[in-house]
């Protein structure tokens, strides 16, 4: 801000879905690669033995309680308010969590897609009565796509018995086989 000139509007670069916090006090990013603990054969594809966990993000954010559109005049007396009340901001965060809709989250370090709010922690005391300070836990939702492929019928395949899909042919019952024959040394 240039000294002597009021700040009319400041756009924050950080977003949680459509919510824009007034301040972000802390962001903690966690990315983790899980590695299997059993031995891996030399030359094996390592991707089969290591996988990424969903990204996790913790944000400590603050939402102001109302506020004026310009800093040289109180516009709230005219019914012009730039932000939601702390209760409304808290309710919006809770709705984002309970709706379970994947969110896009913009932080100072990274853009996250498909994030879900997994925890909200809010403490109110005398100094935070008219603002909302919240600690948010967010976890990435791993989204995959599946597709169904059709194949030829078993009778239309050259090697249908070998290449057709597994089919349910009813219950199978094991029958006793021939008695085991034990050969001893010297006998034929």
C-alpha positions in Angstrom: 0.0 0.0 0.0 1.3 3.4 -0.9 1.4 5.7 2.1 -1.4 8.2 2.1 -3.6 6.3 -0.4 -6.3 4.0 0.9 -6.6 0.4 -0.1 -9.9 0.0 -1.9 -9.9 -3.7 -2.6 -7.2 -6.3 -2.1 -7.6 -9.7 -3.9 -6.2 -12.6 -1.9 -4.6 -15.3 -3.9 -5.6 -18.0 -1.4 -8.9 -19.8 -1.7 -10.8 -22.7 -0.3 -13.4 -23.5 -2.8 -15.2 -20.2 -3.3 -14.3 -18.9 0.2 -11.4 -16.4 0.4 -9.9 -16.0 3.9 -8.9 -12.6 5.0 -5.7 -13.9 6.4 -3.8 -17.2 6.3 -1.5 -17.6 9.3 0.0 -20.9 8.4 -0.1 -23.6 5.7 1.4 -27.1 6.2 1.7 -29.3 3.2 2.3 -33.0 3.5 3.1 -35.3 0.5 4.0 -38.9 1.4 5.3 -41.9 -0.6 4.5 -45.2 0.9 7.0 -48.0 0.3 6.2 -51.7 0.8 8.3 -53.4 3.5 8.8 -56.7 1.8 11.9 -57.3 -0.4 11.9 -56.2 -4.0 13.5 -58.4 -6.6 16.3 -56.7 -8.5 15.1 -55.3 -11.8 11.4 -55.2 -10.7 9.3 -52.2 -11.5 9.5 -50.0 -8.4 6.1 -48.4 -9.1 4.6 -51.8 -8.0 6.2 -51.4 -4.6 5.7 -47.7 -3.8 2.6 -45.6 -4.0 1.6 -42.0 -3.2 -0.7 -41.2 -0.4 -3.3 -38.4 -0.9 -1.9 -35.0 -0.3 -2.7 -33.4 3.0 -3.0 -29.8 3.9 -3.5 -27.9 7.1 -4.4 -24.2 7.0 -4.8 -21.8 9.8 -7.1 -19.1 8.4 -8.9 -16.0 9.6 -12.2 -14.4 8.4 -13.0 -10.9 9.6 -16.3 -10.1 11.0 -18.0 -7.9 8.4 -15.8 -4.9 7.5 -15.9 -1.8 5.5 -15.5 -1.6 1.7 -13.0 1.2 1.9 -10.6 2.0 4.8 -11.3 5.7 5.0 -15.0 5.4 5.6 -17.2 3.0 7.4 -19.6 1.6 4.7 -21.3 -0.8 7.1 -23.5 2.1 8.2 -25.0 2.1 4.7 -25.5 -1.6 4.7 -22.4 -2.3 2.5 -20.4 -5.1 4.0 -17.4 -6.8 2.3 -17.4 -10.1 4.2 -19.6 -12.5 6.1 -20.0 -12.6 9.8 -17.8 -15.1 11.7 -20.9 -17.3 12.3 -21.7 -17.3 8.5 -18.1 -18.0 7.6 -18.1 -20.9 10.1 -21.4 -22.3 8.7 -20.0 -22.1 5.1 -16.9 -24.1 6.1 -19.1 -26.7 7.8 -21.3 -26.9 4.7 -18.3 -27.5 2.5 -17.2 -30.3 4.8 -20.7 -31.9 5.1 -21.5 -31.6 1.4 -18.4 -33.7 0.6 -17.9 -32.0 -2.7 -14.3 -31.9 -4.0 -12.8 -28.4 -3.7 -10.0 -26.5 -5.5 -7.7 -25.0 -2.9 -5.2 -22.3 -3.8 -2.3 -21.8 -1.4 0.9 -19.8 -1.6 2.9 -22.8 -2.7 0.5 -25.0 -4.7 -2.9 -25.5 -6.4 -4.8 -28.5 -5.1 -7.7 -30.1 -6.9 -10.2 -32.6 -5.4 -9.7 -31.6 -1.8 -12.1 -32.4 1.0 -12.3 -30.6 4.4 -11.7 -33.4 6.9 -11.5 -31.3 10.1 -12.4 -27.8 11.3 -11.1 -26.6 14.6 -12.4 -23.2 15.9 -11.7 -21.6 19.3 -13.4 -18.4 20.4 -12.1 -16.2 23.2 -12.4 -12.6 24.2 -9.9 -11.5 21.5 -11.5 -13.5 18.7 -15.2 -12.9 19.5 -15.8 -10.9 16.3 -13.6 -12.8 13.9 -13.3 -16.5 12.9 -9.9 -18.2 13.3 -10.1 -21.7 12.1 -7.6 -24.6 11.6 -8.7 -26.6 8.6 -7.5 -30.1 7.7 -7.9 -31.0 4.0 -7.1 -34.3 2.3 -6.9 -35.0 -1.4 -9.6 -37.3 -2.9 -7.9 -39.7 -5.3 -10.3 -39.9 -8.3 -9.9 -42.7 -10.9 -11.9 -43.6 -13.9 -13.0 -47.1 -14.8 -14.3 -48.4 -18.1 -16.0 -51.5 -19.2 -14.7 -53.4 -22.2 -16.8 -55.9 -24.1 -15.3 -59.1 -25.5 -16.5 -61.7 -27.9 -18.8 -64.5 -26.7 -16.9 -67.7 -25.7 -18.4 -69.6 -28.6 -17.1 -67.0 -31.1 -13.5 -67.3 -30.0 -10.9 -69.6 -31.6 -9.7 -70.6 -28.1 -12.8 -69.8 -26.1 -12.0 -72.1 -23.2 -8.6 -70.5 -22.7 -9.4 -66.9 -23.4 -13.0 -66.3 -22.2 -13.8 -64.7 -18.9 -14.4 -66.7 -15.7 -18.0 -67.8 -15.4 -20.1 -69.1 -12.6 -20.7 -72.8 -13.3 -22.3 -73.7 -10.0 -21.1 -75.3 -6.9 -18.2 -77.7 -7.2 -17.7 -80.6 -4.8 -14.4 -82.3 -4.4 -14.4 -86.1 -4.8 -11.9 -88.4 -3.1 -9.2 -89.4 -5.6 -7.3 -92.7 -5.8 -5.5 -93.7 -2.6 -1.9 -92.5 -2.3 0.6 -95.2 -3.0 3.8 -95.1 -0.9 6.8 -96.6 -2.4 9.6 -97.8 -0.1 13.2 -98.4 -1.0 13.7 -101.7 -2.7 10.1 -102.1 -3.8 8.9 -101.4 -7.3 
